[in-house]
Amino acid sequence: MKKRRRPFIRAVSMAIMCVFLCGQVASAITIREESEVAGEFIRMIRAQYPIVDDPVVNDYINTLGNRILSAFPEQHFKYHFYVVQSDVYNAFAGPGGHVFFHSGLIQGLPSEESLAGIVAHEISHVYSRHISDRIERSKKIGLGTLAGVAAGILVGVAGGNSEAAGALTLGSLAGSQSAALAYSREDEMQADQVGMTYMMEAGYGGEEMLTALKTIRSKQWFGPSEIPTYLTTHPALEDRLVYIGNWIEAHKEELDARRKVIDQSEFLKIKARLTALYTPVDQAEERFLNAMERGDAPLYTEYGLALLMDRMGKYDKAAAHMRRVLEKRAFDKDALKGLGWIYFHQGKLAESRRLLEGALSMDPDDFESNLWMGRLLIEEGDHDGAVDRLLPLARDYGPGARAHYDLGNAYAKLGKAYESAYHLGLSYRASGDLRNAVFQLKRAKEMAPDDVSRKEVEKALVSITGKKKKKKEKAEEPVPDEEGEKAKG
């Protein structure tokens, strides 16, 4: 049945794209130019907004995004999905397939299907080249500056603070140039229609986009200062609600035939995790206690309380909550490793190992289980084993940056001073502690065993100090002026 309907979906999609995009794509910037803007855009977003670099949250939002993306035709970009740590109701797509969702929006939505509606809408903005078309209109101000303008317009006013948006939009720009980058009513309606078409093909009900928008709109009734940012960055809400309702009515039979039953367990777990780990402690505790009184998702309220109590250092209470989760879901990987980590904090290393090994037996590649097992190995004195476990996890951001820190400690125990200083330097760089990062990396440079290692350290120092070669400024990997570095140090 699904294969017979697929040509219909493709035909509808092509008709939509032709109606909206004929005469528009030709004016958009090139894929290469958009990728250049995207690189600067993501750096600006990371500098201005805290990204939730949580392996469980990241895995969920990327799995959901890629599920919907798989229904679309082949894309020009490799998509990346992020969660911004903020109670603001907002989501935005940046240049080059970088798509962001505020944690407050995810926590406020009632179901995975409603979140899927927002995901599909944002993907559709990229697919329809709305951002690239608007960047083309203002390209005369320079691609680097445009990244800042795009960030300010697409992200909107953070939590009602116009200074945050102004910092990104480089407020000195003319209003007409900023307005050129804002989404139009037509952009929004096209993204809705394209998004609903493809989320339906991915097995979600298109009416959930309507649910999501009504949920966001409901927040504005608390007063003008509470108007969700999403309503200002994605205009024409009332028109869209009418349009989407009519579209759903016209496609009801097709929607009913394609809709799948969606397991809400992962969505509820992510909501609980975002509350427990990335919301102020007092607010998180109040939310969970209220949820417990109402009887809302009791299993995931227990899971969230376990994480929150662990965060607060109340390990006995944390363990009790997580054990209750495991009584009902004995093979929940996240609950197993969560209890293992709580036991680690309590100094119960044998029990911690047993549970982490159980989680790894379910998913040997699970990032968090491996990261925690690496720390357990350090505590047990198996420093070589810790290095083997942690090296594949090391990244320049998020939890992978913590792997650099643990590697630094493990190498120090093994007496490998160069490796220790190098990984500690990368960890401090990722956390923003640039003074300690430079100190450790300069130590590593002095102890580097060969030219290859020394050049790797120099590249890391360049990324902090901004020192570049005077010639060939466009080189992808600029080599620092070593004498200049010595004089500067």
Secondary structure, 3 states (H helix, E strand, C coil): CHHHHHHHHHHHHHHHHHHHHCCCHHHCCCHHHHHHHHHHHHHHHHHHCCECCCHHHHHHHHHHHHHHHCCCCCCCCCCEEEEECCCCCCEEECHHHEEEEEHHHHHHCCCHHHHHHHHHHHHHHHHCCHHHHHHHHCHHHCHHHHHHHHHHHHHCCECCEHHHHHHHHCCCCCHHHHHCCCCCHHHHHHHHHHHHHHHHHCCCCCHHHHHHHHHHHHHHHHCHHHCCHHHHHCCCHHHHHHHHHHHHHHCHHHHHHHCCCCCCHHHHHHHHHHHHHHCCHHHHHHHHHHHHHHCCCHHHHHHHHHHHHHHCCCHHHHHHHHHHHHHHCCCCHHHHHHHHHHHHHCCCHHHHHHHHHHHHHHCCCCHHHHHHHHHHHHHHCCHHHHHHHHHHHCCCCHHHHHHHHHHHHHHHHCCCHHHHHHHHHHHHHHHCCHHHHHHHHHHHHHHCCCHHHHHHHHHHHHHHHCCCCCCCCCCCCCCCCHHHHHHHC
